[in-house]
Amino acid sequence: MSQPAPKGLSKRLLKVIQNRPAFRPILKDAGNGDTVIASYNVHKCIGVDKVFDPDRIAEVISEVDADVIAIQEADKRFGERSGLLNLNEIERNSGLFPIPITAISPDGHGWHGNLLLFRQGLIRDVRQIDLPGVEPRGAVIADLEFAGGPLRIVAAHLGLLKRSREQQAEALLKALENEDNLPTLIIGDLNEWRMGKRSSLAPLLPLFNPSSGVVPSFPSRFPVFALDRIMGAPHDLIKQVEVHDSPLARVASDHLPIKAHIDLRLINERLNPHLLKDTGNQAK
């Protein structure tokens, strides 16, 4: 079931966000693509040392230095489901702020623990969907605009059971069926390490390629499994995927962050040249 945007949000969705604290110029990584998108399962801010430390997570997010970062496990899972991150500290350090959603609880940050943090540009639309499966899961779909053009991001945390993940992958494709033709990323902790036909992500083919840009991110101390993924449509949207492996990241959560460099301007010049012209005027 899709969730509507919060009441009174429409004006905020059309607000251009510029000159945030700690702003990272959009072309800083121009050699690897014009926009950096990341994903990080923060493990409810509990590190591998069993210490709850939201400020440590905020510091790792600052290290990643992305234009957008999808966070998983941003809230308590049970009870009041309150938010666990220090959002003020993240904004001070990184210039990132939450994309507005309807959280599951009044004190929560995310939708089924999924949170999108955004640095600069234009938020056009945000949708929230429930995903099928044994465990309650969901996804956030955000249509954003950057200097390089429009981008759709689908942020999700898929289930622990293979059959649930297959159903959830199918549900994500269905949610995108009738959408505009925008460059699209699926990002998050997708809880799948298998490749090829045995993968629960195989239903995403051929629109997305689950076998591309795979980097090990779990467990953080000795990363072996590529549970965290960033997949693009079209496939050449993503130029490079890398894991963020720092001494602090190896302790702060049981997952390492991953990030993708994307050629957003190049793709939009091919797919939506008229949209790129309009976006360039708005996002300056």
C-alpha positions as CSV (number, residue, x, y, z in Angstrom):
1,M,0.0,0.0,0.0
2,S,1.4,3.4,-0.9
3,Q,1.5,6.1,1.7
4,P,0.6,9.7,0.9
5,A,3.0,12.5,1.6
6,P,2.4,14.2,5.0
7,K,-0.2,16.9,5.0
8,G,1.2,20.3,4.1
9,L,4.3,18.8,2.6
10,S,3.7,19.8,-1.1
11,K,5.4,23.3,-0.7
12,R,8.4,21.8,1.0
13,L,8.7,19.2,-1.8
14,L,9.1,22.0,-4.3
15,K,11.6,24.0,-2.3
16,V,15.1,24.3,-3.7
17,I,17.7,23.4,-1.0
18,Q,20.9,25.3,-1.5
19,N,24.0,26.2,0.4
20,R,23.5,23.6,3.2
21,P,26.2,23.4,5.9
22,A,29.2,21.4,4.8
23,F,28.1,21.6,1.2
24,R,30.0,19.3,-1.1
25,P,30.3,20.7,-4.7
26,I,28.3,18.5,-7.0
27,L,31.3,18.1,-9.4
28,K,33.9,17.2,-6.8
29,D,34.0,13.6,-8.1
30,A,33.5,14.6,-11.8
31,G,36.2,12.1,-12.8
32,N,34.0,9.2,-11.6
33,G,30.6,10.7,-12.4
34,D,28.8,13.8,-11.3
35,T,26.7,12.5,-8.4
36,V,27.5,10.2,-5.4
37,I,24.8,8.0,-3.9
38,A,25.4,5.8,-0.9
39,S,23.8,3.2,1.3
40,Y,24.5,2.4,5.0
41,N,22.9,-0.1,7.3
42,V,23.6,1.6,10.7
43,H,22.6,-1.5,12.8
44,K,20.5,0.7,15.1
45,C,23.7,2.7,15.9
46,I,25.1,-0.3,17.7
47,G,28.7,-1.0,16.8
48,V,30.5,-4.3,16.6
49,D,31.8,-3.4,20.1
50,K,28.2,-3.5,21.3
51,V,28.2,0.3,22.1
52,F,25.3,2.4,21.1
53,D,26.8,5.6,19.6
54,P,24.8,7.7,17.1
55,D,27.6,10.3,17.0
56,R,30.0,7.7,15.7
57,I,27.5,6.9,12.9
58,A,27.2,10.6,12.1
59,E,31.0,10.7,11.7
60,V,31.0,7.8,9.3
61,I,28.3,9.4,7.2
62,S,30.4,12.5,7.0
63,E,33.4,10.4,5.8
64,V,31.3,8.8,3.0
65,D,30.7,12.3,1.6
66,A,27.7,11.5,-0.6
67,D,25.0,13.7,-2.2
68,V,22.3,11.2,-1.1
69,I,22.6,8.4,1.4
70,A,20.0,5.7,2.2
71,I,20.0,4.6,5.8
72,Q,18.6,1.3,7.0
73,E,17.7,0.5,10.7
74,A,17.4,4.2,11.5
75,D,14.6,3.4,14.1
76,K,14.0,1.0,16.9
77,R,12.2,-1.9,15.3
78,F,9.7,-2.6,18.1
79,G,7.8,-0.7,20.8
80,E,7.6,3.1,20.1
81,R,9.9,2.7,17.1
82,S,11.6,6.0,17.9
83,G,14.5,7.4,15.7
84,L,18.0,6.5,16.8
85,L,20.2,8.9,14.8
86,N,21.5,12.3,15.8
87,L,20.0,14.2,12.8
88,N,21.3,17.6,13.9
89,E,24.8,16.3,14.2
90,I,24.6,14.7,10.7
91,E,23.4,18.0,9.2
92,R,26.2,20.0,11.0
93,N,28.9,17.6,9.8
94,S,27.6,16.7,6.4
95,G,25.0,19.1,5.2
96,L,22.6,16.2,4.8
97,F,19.0,16.4,6.0
98,P,16.1,13.9,5.8
99,I,13.8,13.7,2.8
100,P,10.4,14.3,4.3
101,I,8.3,11.1,4.8
102,T,5.5,9.9,7.1
103,A,7.4,7.9,9.7
104,I,5.8,4.9,11.3
105,S,5.8,6.6,14.7
106,P,5.7,10.3,15.7
107,D,9.3,10.0,17.0
108,G,10.6,7.9,14.2
109,H,13.0,8.8,11.4
110,G,12.2,6.3,8.8
111,W,9.7,4.1,7.0
112,H,10.2,0.6,8.2
113,G,13.7,1.9,9.2
114,N,14.5,3.3,5.8
115,L,15.6,7.0,5.7
116,L,17.0,9.0,2.8
117,L,19.3,11.9,3.6
118,F,19.8,14.5,0.9
119,R,22.3,17.4,0.4
120,Q,21.2,19.7,-2.3
121,G,18.8,20.0,-5.2
122,L,15.1,19.7,-5.7
123,I,12.7,17.1,-4.2
124,R,9.9,16.5,-6.6
125,D,8.0,13.6,-5.1
126,V,8.2,11.0,-2.3
127,R,6.2,7.8,-2.1
128,Q,6.2,5.1,0.6
129,I,5.2,1.5,-0.1
130,D,4.7,-1.6,2.0
131,L,6.5,-4.7,0.8
132,P,5.1,-8.3,1.0
133,G,6.7,-11.0,3.1
134,V,6.8,-12.6,6.5
135,E,8.4,-9.5,8.2
136,P,7.0,-6.0,7.9
137,R,9.2,-4.3,5.3
138,G,8.8,-1.2,3.1
139,A,10.5,1.1,0.6
140,V,10.8,4.8,0.0
141,I,10.7,6.1,-3.6
142,A,12.0,9.7,-4.1
143,D,12.1,11.7,-7.3
144,L,15.0,14.2,-7.0
145,E,16.6,16.7,-9.3
146,F,20.3,17.7,-9.4
147,A,22.3,20.0,-11.6
148,G,22.9,16.8,-13.7
149,G,19.2,16.2,-14.1
150,P,16.4,14.1,-12.5
151,L,17.0,10.9,-10.6
152,R,14.6,8.4,-9.0
153,I,15.9,6.6,-5.9
154,V,14.2,3.4,-4.5
155,A,15.5,2.8,-1.0
156,A,14.7,-0.5,0.7
157,H,15.7,-3.0,3.3
158,L,14.6,-6.5,2.1
159,G,13.7,-9.5,4.3
160,L,15.8,-12.3,5.7
161,L,13.8,-15.1,3.9
162,K,14.6,-15.8,0.3
163,R,11.0,-16.2,-0.8
164,S,10.1,-12.8,0.9
165,R,13.0,-11.1,-1.0
166,E,11.7,-12.5,-4.3
167,Q,8.3,-11.1,-3.6
168,Q,9.7,-7.8,-2.5
169,A,11.8,-7.5,-5.6
170,E,8.7,-8.2,-7.7
171,A,6.8,-5.5,-5.7
172,L,9.5,-2.9,-6.4
173,L,9.3,-3.5,-10.1
174,K,5.5,-3.3,-10.0
175,A,5.8,0.1,-8.1
176,L,7.9,1.4,-11.0
177,E,5.7,0.1,-13.9
178,N,3.8,3.2,-14.7
179,E,6.3,5.8,-13.7
180,D,8.0,8.4,-15.9
181,N,11.2,7.4,-17.7
182,L,13.8,8.6,-15.2
183,P,17.2,7.3,-14.4
184,T,16.5,5.0,-11.4
185,L,18.5,3.4,-8.6
186,I,17.5,0.7,-6.2
187,I,19.7,0.9,-3.1
188,G,19.8,-0.5,0.3
189,D,20.6,-3.6,2.4
190,L,19.0,-6.2,0.1
191,N,20.1,-9.1,2.2
192,E,21.2,-11.2,-0.7
193,W,24.7,-12.5,-1.5
194,R,23.9,-15.1,-4.2
195,M,24.5,-14.3,-7.9
196,G,22.7,-15.4,-11.0
197,K,19.5,-17.5,-11.2
198,R,19.9,-18.6,-7.5
199,S,19.6,-15.0,-6.4
200,S,16.4,-13.7,-4.9
201,L,17.0,-10.5,-6.8
202,A,16.8,-12.3,-10.2
203,P,13.2,-10.9,-10.7
204,L,14.7,-7.4,-11.1
205,L,16.2,-8.5,-14.4
206,P,16.4,-7.3,-17.1
207,L,15.6,-3.7,-15.9
208,F,18.3,-3.9,-13.2
209,N,21.4,-6.1,-13.1
210,P,21.9,-7.5,-9.6
211,S,25.3,-8.9,-10.6
212,S,26.9,-5.6,-11.5
213,G,29.0,-3.4,-9.2
214,V,28.9,-6.0,-6.4
215,V,31.3,-5.2,-3.4
216,P,31.5,-7.0,-0.1
217,S,30.2,-4.9,2.8
218,F,29.3,-7.4,5.6
219,P,30.5,-8.1,8.2
220,S,32.3,-4.8,8.6
221,R,35.4,-6.2,10.4
222,F,36.0,-8.8,7.6
223,P,33.7,-8.0,4.7
224,V,32.8,-11.1,2.6
225,F,29.1,-10.8,1.6
226,A,27.7,-8.2,-0.7
227,L,24.4,-7.7,1.2
228,D,24.3,-4.0,0.4
229,R,23.6,-3.1,-3.3
230,I,23.2,-0.2,-5.6
231,M,21.7,-1.0,-9.0
232,G,20.9,1.3,-11.9
233,A,18.5,1.5,-14.8
234,P,19.8,2.1,-17.4
235,H,22.7,-0.2,-16.6
236,D,25.3,2.4,-17.6
237,L,23.9,4.9,-15.1
238,I,26.5,3.7,-12.5
239,K,30.1,4.3,-13.4
240,Q,31.7,2.9,-10.2
241,V,30.6,1.2,-7.0
242,E,33.0,1.1,-4.0
243,V,32.8,0.1,-0.3
244,H,33.7,2.8,2.3
245,D,36.2,1.0,4.5
246,S,37.7,3.1,7.2
247,P,38.8,2.2,10.8
248,L,35.8,4.0,12.3
249,A,33.3,2.3,9.8
250,R,34.7,-1.1,10.7
251,V,33.5,-0.5,14.3
252,A,30.5,1.8,14.1
253,S,28.1,-0.8,12.5
254,D,28.2,-4.5,11.4
255,H,27.8,-3.2,7.8
256,L,30.2,-1.0,5.8
257,P,28.7,1.8,3.7
258,I,28.8,1.5,0.0
259,K,28.6,4.3,-2.6
260,A,28.1,4.7,-6.3
261,H,29.4,7.3,-8.7
262,I,26.9,8.0,-11.4
263,D,27.0,9.8,-14.7
264,L,23.6,11.6,-14.2
265,R,24.2,14.3,-16.7
266,L,25.4,12.0,-19.4
267,I,22.4,9.7,-18.9
268,N,19.9,12.6,-18.9
269,E,21.4,14.1,-22.0
270,R,20.4,10.8,-23.7
271,L,17.1,10.1,-22.0
272,N,15.6,13.5,-21.1
273,P,17.4,16.4,-22.7
274,H,14.4,18.7,-22.3
275,L,14.2,17.9,-18.5
276,L,18.0,18.5,-18.1
277,K,17.7,22.0,-19.5
278,D,14.9,22.9,-17.1
279,T,16.6,21.2,-14.1
280,G,19.9,23.0,-14.7
281,N,18.1,26.3,-14.4
282,Q,16.3,25.3,-11.2
283,A,19.1,23.6,-9.3
284,K,21.7,26.3,-9.7
